[in-house]
Amino acid sequence: QDLEEIQAASTFEGLRHIAFRILRRMSQPVGMVCGPITTGGGTVEENLAALAKGIDEQIQDGKNIFIQLFFEAAMHKIKNTPYYRDGNHLLETFYQPLFEAGLIKTLYFLPNWQSSDGATWEHAQALRLGMEIAYL
């Protein structure tokens, strides 16, 4: 059901609602892996593969990880609509409320995270909110 709703979503608020539902079902503490996707070098495909590998490694290490990859195709689709505003629209509308709710406790940063606009923003939010930060 979650995947069907993600595919049907037309706004970041809609995606965020689904993410909240998923996070509330997860055992705490929950972490999220951060790194380059669309900025920071490499192709989107390479970056998504590196992110997936980092997520898999953390899960294999026994950590509860929120897998934002399930939202990527829908986010890309939404970015190509009149709804989307440039800048930090995605970050501030989708991720910021999730972080501020305290449902994600730890952010795990892939190597080269500093090259990514989004991961740099996520790092700043982690510092602002006192979230745990781990460098992979």
Secondary structure, 3 states (H helix, E strand, C coil): CHHHHHHHCCCHHHHHHHHHHHHHHCCCCEEEEECCCCCCCCCHHHHHHHHHHHHHHHHHCCCEECCHHHHHHHHHHHHCCCCCCCCCHHHHHHHHHHHHCCCCCEEEECCCHHHCHHHHHHHHHHHHHCCEEEEC
